[in-house]
């Protein structure tokens, strides 16, 4: 459990896994999303992947423009290809882009509080599986869960490629 959300990740955010995430996010190595998805699918508990819709964690609009893609959306797309699960890109972020790197647990929770919401008119799945590249304190996942519940989702869990050890 992270941030009150059942969360699962196949690897620790260290060594080669950290390098893969960094290459995906900061060097636009988007093809790595498929290899990351393969590891998630190979090791994930079956119950997490049953009858769920994949919901990528949204990026701030400015960060999306700067980066050119959302790494969580690329990972969710690769998971959808491998599992046949539908995607529901139904969440958005508002406000200024505030990076989470280097922030403590409390600062992370405050930074994402009330900035994630359901997109107007978007389809909200009843059973949502939030997808992110890295899970640290769970603050972002919790913000996504609050937005999804407010919009009508009944069951929410999360998968990430990597989990920060010791958090």
Order of alpha helices (4+ residues) and beta strands (2+ residues): beta-alpha-alpha-alpha-beta-alpha-alpha-beta-alpha-beta-beta-alpha-beta
